[in-house]
């Protein structure tokens, strides 16, 4: 089910209602037109189409048939559906399946999202995840002042159990109390970071791959953001 957790429902519903009213068909001498001026409707449609794509994905993917007279019929009908979805989403989720926490790419760690944002918004999910990995690496290099190593090597050294050395600071998740917990946490963090770059970043950078589905890309983005 499409996640609408970060949508401003009241704003979206208001925009849709305004459009429905402005784009209402008014017959006139066999041709007809909208209630509002053509330019105003077109300007509203620019925003409304983005709302519809988010709430009713693929709404405009099939060829239009029978809409030649009333240009905005499909838009109005889909807007009405979108309003119902937005206003009753909680009810729909509770009655049609498990109510799970929504994940939003924009709610991920800022390092990951800053890198991914522009490509993600354009629907280039694999490239967005790859860009997020680049951003996380760059920010981590800045944090550690390590520009001589990157990605896999950077995080292997950052989470190393060896004491810090000159020019080689460490990242620590807890104080070193000599416990197995300290050891396993840092071994795990190192292995997780290495896995992210070897299994997510490197394939996308070096071999041609199909586009990622948005949900899978979201999981990968969350993985990159988790360890920052």
N, C-alpha and C positions, 0 to 999 in steps of 0.2 A: 504494500500500500504506500502511496506517495507520502513522504514526510512533509508536514506543513508546520513543524514546530517553531520555526523562526519567522513565519509570516505574520505581519501585523494585520490581524483579521479585520478589525474595525475599519482600518484604512482601505484594505483591499475591497471589502464589501461596499464601502462608500463609493469607491472609484467605479466599480461595476454597476452599481445602481445609477450613478450619474450618466454613465455611457448608455445604459439601456433606455433611459429617458430621452437622451439627446439623439440617439440613433433610431428612435421609433419611426416606423414607416408611415408616411402621410401621402395617400393617393392624390394625384393632381393631374387631370387631363390625360390619363393613360400612362404617365411616366412616374410621377410621384417622387418623393424625396424624404429626407429626414426632417424631424421637427427642428433641430438645431442647424446652423449653417454648416456647409460641407467641410470647411477648414477646421471648425471646432471639433467635429466628429472624428476627422482624420487624426487630429492631434491627440484626442482622448484614446483613440484606438492604439496609438503607439505604446501607451502605458498598459492599457487593458490587455493587449495581446501577450505581454510579458507575464501578467498575472494569470491569464488563462493557461499559458504554457507550464507554469509552475503548478497550478491546481488541477488542471485537466491535461496532462501531457499527451502530445500527439493529436490534439483536438483539430488541428488544421492540416493533417497529413493526407487526407483523402480528397480527391477532386471535388470541387463544388458542382452541384447539380441543382438546377431549379432556383438559383439565387440571383439570376440575372436582373430581375425586376427589383427585388429588395436586396441590395448589396450587403447589408449588415445583418441579415437574418441569422446566419450561422453564428456570428459574433454574439448577438443578443441571446440566442438559445443557449449557447455555451456559457455565457455570463450568468444566466439563471441557474444552470447546473453548478457552476463554480460557487455561487452564493450559498446554495444548499450544502455543498461540501464543506465550505468554510464555517458556516453557522452550526452545522451538526456533526463536525468531525469527531468531537469527543464521544458523542452518542454512537456514531458509526463504529469507532474503534472498540468501544466497550462491548458492543453487541455482535461484532463480526469477527472478533479474534482477540488474542491477548493484547492488553494495553501495555506496550513496551515504551521505554524512554526513547524519545526521538534523538537522533544524532544529526548535527548540522556541521557542514564543513567549516562554516564561519565561526563555530564555537571551539574549534581545535586550537591547540597552542599557537600563539601569534607567529612564532617562527615558521611553522609549517604553513599556516594559512597565508601569510604575507607572500611566501614564495609561490603558492598555488593559485592565488585569488583570481588574477586576470584570465589565466587559461581555464580555470574551473568554470568561471562565469560564461565562457564561450563554449563549454561542453567538451573541451579537450582534456579529458580526465587523466589519461596516462601521462601526458606531458605535464599536467599540473602536479601530479604526484612526484614526478622526476624533478620538477622545479622546486618543490617543497624540500626534497632531499638535498638539493644544492644549497638552499637557504639555510637549512638546519646545520649543514657542514660549515658554511661560512660564519654563522653566528657562534658556533662552537669553537671555531678557530679564533674568533675575536675574544671569546670568553677566556680561553686558555692561553691566548697570545702564542699560538702554535701555527705558523704558516709554512713550516717545513714539511709537515705531513698533513694528510687529509683522509676523510671518510674512514675506511676500515682501520688503517694504521693509527689514525688520530684517536679513535675511540678505544682501540686496544690499549694504547698507551695511557689514555686518560683514566681508564678503569683498572689499570694494572695494580696488583696488590703490592708491588714494590714501593718503597718510600719515594716521595717526590725527589726529583733531581733538579739541578740548575737548568732552567729552560724547559723542564718537563713537569709541569704541575699535574696534579691528579684531580679527578672528580670523585667526591665521596658522598655516598647516600646515607651514611651514619658514621659515628665515631668508631675508630678502630679499637675495639675492646678485646681483640684476639679471639673472638668467637667464630664458630662455624657460620653463624648468620651473616657476619660482616663479610666473610670470604665468599659465601655462596651468592650474596646479593650483588657483589661486584663482578664475580665471574658471570653471573646471569645477565647483568647489564651490558657487559662487554659482548657476550654471545648474542644478545638481542640486537645490539647496535650493528654488529657485523652482519647478522642475518638480514637486517633491513637494507643495507647497502648491497650485499651480494645477491639477495633474492628479489629486491624491489627496484633499487636504483640502477644497478649495473645492466640487467637485461634490457630495461627501457632505453638505456643510453647507447647500447652497442648492437642490438639486433632489432629488425623491424617486427613490431608486434601489432595485433589488432587493438582497436580502441577498447578501453576497460569499461564495463558497465559501471554506472555511477555508484551503486552500493558497494561493489568490490573496491573501487577507487577510494571510497570513504573509509573503508576498513584499513587500506594501506596508509592513507593520510593520518588516521588515528594512530597507527603504529609509529609513524615517524614523529608525531607530536608527543607520544607517550614518554619517550626517553629524553625529551628536552627539559 
